[in-house]
Amino acid sequence: MEFLRRAIFLLSLMAGAALAQTTSPGNVVGLDCWVGQDGPPLHTNFIRCMVDRDLPYPVLVDQRLDAFLTDLHKELHGKSGADAERMYKANIELVRESVSIWNIRIFSFPYEWSWQEGRPQQLVRSVLCPRDVTCVVNVYPH
């Protein structure tokens, strides 16, 4: 099941990159991310990412999901990653039905020096960004 989810994710990311190549100048892909954590018992940390809705993106058929992602994007840009995480958890069933938010498991919350060196952004670029495409990554802290 996990292999299938990853394969679907990679295909959707490549399709998004192809769309970005045809609809946005300069082959730019953008991701908005935040650090979140699953609840008990493990309290696993994740960097959660979605397509940056400030750049051209494919319109989703599911209007509820599209509205949720628009609201989540506003939450990230207007408030904080903690607010986005609360919104994400409140809509977890809707999120689980889609492949619109990707999770990168991390072993601990990033340290201050890690943020200063841009390590969360580097991790996201290495995992989610297609090659030969400019990938703008914003990671919002708690």
N, C-alpha and C positions, 0 to 999 in steps of 0.2 A: 504494500500500500504506500509506504513512504517513497519507494522508488518511483511509483506512478505519479505521486504528487510532485516530486522533484522534476520529473520529465515534463509534466504539464506546465510547471512553473517556467522551466527553461524555454519551452516552446512559446509560451505567452510573452516572455521577456524578449525573445528573438523577434517575435511578431511586432512587439511594441517598438523595438529598435528599428525594424524595417519600416514601420509606419513613421517613426521619427525621422528616418532618413528621407522619406518622400514628402513629409509635410512640414518639417522644420528646417530652417537654414542651418548649415554647419554641422549637421548630424549630432544633435544634442539630445541626450536623455537626462532627465532629472529625477532624483529620488528625495523625498522628504522622509526622515527617519527619526525615531525617538527610542529611548531605552525603556523597556518595560520588564515586568516580572510576573511570572505565574505565581499563583498563591500557594498555600500549603498543599502538601507537606514538603515539597522540594524547593520552592522559591527560586526557580530557574530564571536567570536573566536572559533577555533577548534584546537585540536591536531589531525593531520592527520598521519596515519601510513600505512606502506606497509611492506611486508615480506622482511627481510634482505636478499639480494641476495648474500651475502658472504657465507651463509649456503646453504645446498641443498634445492632446491625448485622445485615445479612441473613446467615443461616447458609449457608455454601457447600456445594454438593453434593459437590465434591471434598474428601474427608476429609483427604487428604495435604496439600493446599493450606491447608485450614482449620487443621490442626495446625501447619504451618510458619508461618502468619501469627500464630498465638497465641504460638509460641515467639519469633518475631521481635519481637513486641510486648513480651514479657517482657524480651528482650535490650535493647531500647531503653530501657525504664523502669529496668532494673536495672544496666545497665552504661554503654555509650556508643554513639555513632554509628559509631565505628570497628568495634566488635564486631558491630553490626547489618550493616555493610557486608560484613564477612567472611562472615557467615551468608548474606546475600543472594547473594554471588558463589558460595558453595558450593552453592547451590540454584538457580542461574541457569536451568537447563532447566525446572524447575517454574514459576519466575516467568514465563518467556517464554510458557508455555502459557496464562497467565491475563492478566487486565487488573486485577489486584489491587494492583499497585504502579505509581505514576506517576512519571515522571522529567521534571524541568524542567532543561534544560541551562543552565548558568551558565558564564561565561567564566573565572572564577578562584574560588579558595576565598575565602569571605567574610572580610574584614578584621575585626579586633577592634572597630573603631568601628561596623561594619555590624551586628555582633551586638548591640552596646549600643543601637543605634537600632531594632532589631527588623526590619531590612531583609529577612532571609531569610523571616520570617513574612509580611511584607507582600507579597513576591513570590508566595509560595504562595497567599495569599488572593486575589490578583488573577488568578491563573491557574486555580486549581482550585475555588474556592468559589462556589457558586451565589448569586445575588442574593437579597435579602430573607430570608436564613437566617443565623443566628448561626453563625460558623465559627471554631472553636477550633483554632489551629494550634500545635503544638509542634515545634520544630526542634532536634534534639539535635546539638551539635557533636562533632567528633572527640574 
